[in-house]
Amino acid sequence: MCARCGAAAAGPQPTWTCSVENGVRQYFCDACSRENLRAIEGRLDSDWW
């Protein structure tokens, strides 16, 4: 499940982005990853997006 928009994955999603924030692993769908690419590359926590 996407930590940002709540989209559910029907199966393994190898293109989803994985982020570890405060020791917790979070996954983001392709759409949320694309929309927030600069923040992800800048290593900003998802709270800043």
Backbone hydrogen bonds, N-H to C=O, Kabsch-Sander energy under -0.5 kcal/mol:
donor,donor_aa,acceptor,acceptor_aa,energy
2,C,7,A,-2.8
3,A,27,Y,-3.1
6,G,2,C,-1.1
16,W,13,Q,-1.6
17,T,28,F,-2.3
19,S,26,Q,-3.0
21,E,19,S,-0.6
21,E,24,V,-2.6
24,V,21,E,-1.7
26,Q,19,S,-3.4
28,F,17,T,-2.6
33,S,29,C,-2.4
34,R,30,D,-2.5
35,E,31,A,-2.2
36,N,32,C,-1.3
37,L,34,R,-1.1
40,I,36,N,-2.3
41,E,37,L,-2.8
42,G,38,R,-1.8
43,R,40,I,-1.6
44,L,39,A,-2.7
48,W,45,D,-2.1
49,W,46,S,-0.9
